[in-house]
Amino acid sequence: MESTKYIDRTKYIGMDVHKETVSIAVMNSTGKLVMESIIETKTATILQFIQGLRILGGGQSGSC
Protein backbone atom coordinates (compact mmCIF):
# COMPACT_ATOMS: atom_id res chain seq x y z
CA MET A 1 0.00 0.00 0.00
CA GLU A 2 1.45 3.34 -1.09
CA SER A 3 1.11 6.37 1.12
CA THR A 4 0.08 9.64 -0.46
CA LYS A 5 1.67 12.76 0.94
CA TYR A 6 -0.80 15.63 1.33
CA ILE A 7 0.55 19.06 0.48
CA ASP A 8 -1.29 21.82 2.31
CA ARG A 9 -1.26 24.90 0.09
CA THR A 10 -3.39 26.99 2.44
CA LYS A 11 -2.22 30.58 2.75
CA TYR A 12 -3.32 33.30 5.15
CA ILE A 13 -3.11 36.85 3.86
CA GLY A 14 -2.98 40.01 5.99
CA MET A 15 -3.49 43.35 4.28
CA ASP A 16 -2.91 46.81 5.75
CA VAL A 17 -4.70 49.12 3.33
CA HIS A 18 -3.81 52.80 2.98
CA LYS A 19 -4.73 55.46 0.43
CA GLU A 20 -1.60 54.96 -1.71
CA THR A 21 -0.32 51.48 -0.82
CA VAL A 22 -1.28 48.07 0.55
CA SER A 23 1.18 46.21 2.79
CA ILE A 24 0.66 42.46 2.42
CA ALA A 25 1.96 39.57 4.52
CA VAL A 26 1.41 35.94 3.46
CA MET A 27 1.76 33.03 5.86
CA ASN A 28 1.52 29.30 5.20
CA SER A 29 -0.64 26.87 7.16
CA THR A 30 2.05 26.44 9.83
CA GLY A 31 2.26 30.19 10.46
CA LYS A 32 5.57 30.73 8.68
CA LEU A 33 5.87 34.08 6.90
CA VAL A 34 6.42 33.22 3.24
CA MET A 35 6.05 36.62 1.56
CA GLU A 36 5.84 40.32 2.30
CA SER A 37 5.04 42.95 -0.27
CA ILE A 38 3.95 46.55 -0.66
CA ILE A 39 1.79 47.26 -3.69
CA GLU A 40 -0.17 50.23 -4.97
CA THR A 41 -3.82 50.55 -3.99
CA LYS A 42 -5.34 49.77 -7.38
CA THR A 43 -7.82 47.00 -8.09
CA ALA A 44 -5.81 45.59 -11.00
CA THR A 45 -2.61 45.45 -8.94
CA ILE A 46 -4.30 43.69 -6.01
CA LEU A 47 -5.98 41.15 -8.31
CA GLN A 48 -2.68 40.50 -10.09
CA PHE A 49 -0.99 39.84 -6.73
CA ILE A 50 -3.72 37.38 -5.66
CA GLN A 51 -3.58 35.61 -9.03
CA GLY A 52 0.17 35.23 -8.59
CA LEU A 53 -0.44 33.49 -5.25
CA ARG A 54 -2.83 31.05 -6.94
CA ILE A 55 -0.19 30.18 -9.53
CA LEU A 56 2.45 29.64 -6.82
CA GLY A 57 -0.01 27.57 -4.76
CA GLY A 58 -0.81 25.09 -7.52
CA GLY A 59 -3.55 27.00 -9.31
CA GLN A 60 -6.44 25.28 -7.57
CA SER A 61 -9.72 27.15 -7.91
CA GLY A 62 -11.06 28.57 -4.69
CA SER A 63 -7.76 28.55 -2.80
CA CYS A 64 -4.85 30.93 -2.73
Secondary structure, DSSP 4 states (H G I P E B T S, - for coil): ----------EEEEEEE-SSEEEEEEEETTS-EEEEEEEES-HHHHHHHHHHHHHHTT--TT--
